[in-house]
């Protein structure tokens, strides 16, 4: 496994990319700059959802943090599949077995069976302990290139829940959208952690595929079809595990500029994405995945 750094650009139009439940589901925003934010957790959820759809629970590609998943049940599965009969019969599973090889077998089972554990890591030291895994793939918050404006829309519901409410006024509600914004996120793949979790080249290909198709099966009332789309996936592949350049130096080679500052952006064509290919360090291969 090589070391990788990547830049991920995606845009949103007339949709809510990542509502904040602590703010009435308003699109997340940096209060000081007005730039929009999308959390790393949100982006990882898109990857998990795509893998879940594409692989359909195939062996080795199950999703640990799935909808309505009971995590301790999954931990018990690792204990029940342990090769040591004494460990398998253990009734108190709050502590890992004292022998390091037995402890690692439990964690290894979780990594081997769940794609998102060996990719992003997981804390599995709950009531049924399967250890902790630090994932090789990390993704930053996404930040919009320009400040965003949240549009508020009043909506009504013509139906009622109970018969006693038939004579009442229609229920009013609100939804929020971003007219347009282009977001930029950064990612990193640690080859040393990949070796520990078992993240391999097949998983890497699936990660790229997931980012390219991240919004394809994520449609909802808040994010209608076509309202969010990946625009660029720029990958820097190092020829050695330790890497050939600091991540921030590579990220600085990618610049995004608005073409017309006199009007608000409303499409990806309102921006110019430039890559200073001449300054790519020796030993680093630049790959345009999208």
C-alpha positions in Angstrom: 0.0 0.0 0.0 1.3 3.4 -1.0 0.6 6.6 0.9 -2.1 8.8 -0.7 -3.4 12.3 -0.3 -6.5 13.5 -2.1 -8.6 16.6 -2.8 -12.3 16.1 -3.2 -14.7 18.7 -4.7 -18.4 18.4 -4.8 -21.3 20.9 -5.2 -24.8 21.4 -4.0 -27.7 23.2 -5.7 -31.1 23.9 -4.1 -30.5 21.3 -1.4 -29.3 20.9 2.2 -26.0 19.1 2.1 -25.6 18.5 5.9 -28.2 19.9 8.3 -27.3 20.8 11.8 -29.7 19.2 14.3 -28.7 21.7 17.0 -29.8 24.6 14.7 -33.2 23.4 13.4 -31.5 21.5 10.6 -30.0 24.6 9.0 -27.1 24.0 6.7 -23.9 23.9 8.7 -21.9 27.2 8.5 -18.7 28.7 9.9 -20.1 31.7 11.9 -17.0 33.8 11.3 -16.6 33.4 7.6 -20.0 32.4 6.4 -18.6 29.4 4.6 -20.6 26.2 4.5 -19.4 23.1 6.2 -20.1 19.4 5.7 -18.7 17.1 8.4 -16.3 14.2 7.9 -18.9 11.9 9.5 -21.4 12.9 6.8 -19.0 12.1 4.0 -18.0 8.8 5.5 -21.7 8.0 5.8 -22.0 8.4 2.0 -19.2 6.0 1.5 -20.7 3.5 3.9 -24.1 3.7 2.2 -22.7 3.2 -1.3 -20.6 0.2 -0.2 -23.7 -1.2 1.5 -25.7 -0.9 -1.7 -22.9 -2.1 -4.1 -21.8 -5.1 -2.0 -25.1 -6.0 -0.4 -23.5 -7.5 2.7 -20.9 -9.6 0.8 -18.4 -11.3 3.0 -15.7 -8.9 4.0 -17.8 -5.8 3.0 -20.4 -5.6 5.7 -21.0 -2.2 7.3 -20.5 -1.8 11.0 -22.1 1.5 11.6 -25.3 0.6 9.7 -28.8 1.9 10.2 -30.3 0.5 13.5 -27.2 -1.7 14.0 -26.8 -3.2 17.5 -23.1 -2.9 17.9 -22.7 -5.3 20.8 -24.4 -8.0 18.8 -21.7 -7.7 16.2 -19.1 -7.8 19.0 -20.6 -11.0 20.3 -20.3 -12.5 16.9 -16.6 -12.0 17.0 -16.4 -13.6 20.5 -18.6 -16.5 19.3 -16.3 -17.1 16.3 -13.1 -17.1 18.4 -11.0 -20.2 17.9 -10.3 -20.6 21.6 -13.2 -22.5 23.3 -12.4 -21.1 26.7 -12.7 -17.5 25.3 -15.8 -18.5 23.3 -17.5 -19.7 26.5 -16.5 -16.6 28.5 -19.6 -15.0 29.9 -18.0 -11.6 30.9 -16.8 -10.0 27.8 -16.1 -6.5 29.0 -12.3 -7.0 28.9 -10.2 -8.4 26.1 -8.4 -11.7 26.8 -5.1 -11.2 28.5 -3.1 -12.9 25.8 -2.3 -10.4 23.1 -2.9 -12.9 20.3 -6.4 -13.7 21.5 -7.2 -10.0 21.8 -5.9 -9.3 18.3 -8.0 -12.2 16.9 -11.2 -10.5 18.0 -10.1 -7.2 16.5 -8.9 -9.0 13.4 -12.3 -10.6 12.9 -14.0 -7.2 13.0 -11.5 -5.7 10.5 -11.8 -8.7 8.1 -15.6 -8.6 8.1 -16.5 -4.9 8.2 -15.3 -2.6 5.4 -15.8 0.6 7.4 -13.8 -0.7 10.4 -10.7 -1.5 8.4 -11.2 1.8 6.4 -12.1 4.4 9.0 -11.5 2.6 12.2 -13.9 2.1 15.2 -14.0 2.2 19.0 -15.3 -1.3 19.9 -14.5 -1.2 23.7 -18.1 -1.1 24.8 -19.9 -3.6 27.0 -18.7 -6.4 24.7 -15.1 -5.5 24.1 -13.4 -6.0 20.7 -10.7 -3.4 21.0 -10.1 -0.2 19.1 -9.0 0.3 15.5 -7.4 3.4 14.1 -8.4 3.6 10.5 -6.0 4.4 7.7 -8.4 6.6 5.8 -9.2 10.0 7.2 -11.3 12.7 5.6 -11.5 16.4 6.7 -14.6 18.6 7.0 -15.6 20.0 3.7 -15.7 23.7 3.4 -17.4 25.8 0.7 -15.2 27.9 -1.5 -17.4 31.0 -0.9 -19.8 32.0 1.9 -23.2 30.5 1.6 -26.7 31.8 2.0 -29.3 29.5 3.5 -32.7 29.9 1.8 -35.7 29.3 4.1 -38.9 27.9 2.5 -42.3 27.6 4.2 -44.1 24.3 3.5 -47.5 23.0 4.3 -49.1 19.6 4.9 -52.7 19.2 3.8 -53.2 15.9 5.7 -53.8 15.5 9.4 -52.7 12.8 11.8 -55.9 12.3 13.8 -59.6 12.8 13.0 -59.9 15.3 15.8 -57.6 17.6 13.9 -59.8 17.7 10.7 -61.0 21.2 11.4 -57.6 22.7 12.3 -55.5 24.8 10.0 -53.0 23.1 7.8 -49.7 22.3 9.4 -46.9 24.7 8.6 -43.2 23.7 8.4 -39.9 24.9 7.0 -37.1 23.5 5.0 -33.7 25.0 4.2 -31.6 24.9 1.1 -28.4 26.3 -0.3 -28.9 27.9 -3.7 -25.4 26.9 -4.8 -22.1 26.1 -3.2 -18.9 24.3 -4.2 -17.3 22.4 -1.3 -13.7 21.2 -0.9 -12.5 18.4 1.4 -9.1 16.7 1.9 -8.2 13.1 2.6 -5.2 11.0 3.6 -4.4 7.3 3.5 -1.9 6.0 6.0 -0.2 2.9 4.6 1.1 1.7 8.0 -2.4 1.7 9.5 -3.6 0.0 6.3 -1.3 -2.8 6.9 -2.6 -3.2 10.5 -6.3 -3.2 9.5 -6.0 -5.2 6.3 -7.1 -2.3 4.0 -5.8 -3.3 0.6 -5.9 -2.2 -3.0 -9.3 -3.6 -3.6 -10.6 -1.6 -0.7 -8.8 1.4 -2.1 -10.5 1.0 -5.5 -13.9 0.7 -3.7 -13.2 3.9 -1.8 -12.5 5.9 -5.0 -15.6 4.3 -6.5 -17.7 5.3 -3.5 -16.5 8.9 -3.5 -17.2 9.2 -7.2 -20.8 7.8 -6.7 -21.3 9.2 -3.2 -24.5 11.1 -3.9 -25.9 8.7 -6.5 -28.1 6.8 -4.0 -28.4 9.5 -1.4 -31.5 11.2 -2.8 -34.1 12.5 -0.4 -36.5 15.4 0.0 -33.6 17.5 1.3 -31.3 16.4 -1.5 -33.2 15.7 -4.7 -31.7 13.8 -7.6 -28.9 15.8 -9.2 -28.8 18.4 -6.5 -25.4 17.2 -5.2 -22.6 15.9 -7.4 -18.9 15.1 -7.1 -16.8 17.4 -9.4 -13.2 16.6 -8.8 -11.2 13.8 -7.1 -7.5 14.7 -7.4 -5.2 12.0 -6.0 -1.5 12.3 -5.1 0.1 8.9 -5.0 3.5 8.6 -3.3 6.0 6.0 -4.4 7.0 5.1 -0.8 5.1 4.6 2.4 6.6 7.5 4.2 5.7 9.8 1.3 7.6 12.3 -0.7 6.1 15.6 0.4 4.0 17.0 3.2 0.2 16.8 2.6 -0.4 20.6 2.9 2.2 21.3 0.2 0.3 19.0 -2.2 -3.1 20.4 -1.3 -1.7 23.9 -2.1 -1.1 22.9 -5.7 -4.9 22.8 -6.2 -6.6 26.2 -6.3 -10.2 27.0 -6.9 -11.2 30.5 -8.2 -14.5 32.1 -9.0 -14.5 33.4 -12.5 -16.9 36.4 -12.0 -16.8 38.0 -8.6 -19.7 40.4 -9.5 -22.4 37.8 -9.4 -23.1 34.9 -7.0 -22.1 31.4 -8.3 -24.9 29.1 -9.4 -23.0 26.3 -11.2 -19.7 24.5 -11.3 -18.9 26.3 -14.5 -18.7 29.5 -12.5 -15.4 28.2 -11.0 -12.0 27.4 -12.3 -10.0 24.5 -10.8 -6.3 24.7 -11.4 -3.6 22.2 -10.6 0.1 23.4 -10.7 1.4 20.2 -12.2 4.9 21.6 -12.7 5.4 21.7 -8.9 4.4 18.1 -8.2 7.4 16.7 -6.3 9.5 13.9 -7.7 8.2 10.5 -6.5 4.5 11.7 -6.4 2.1 10.8 -9.1 -0.9 13.0 -9.7 -4.0 11.2 -10.8 -7.3 12.8 -11.9 -9.9 10.3 -10.8 -12.8 12.5 -11.8 
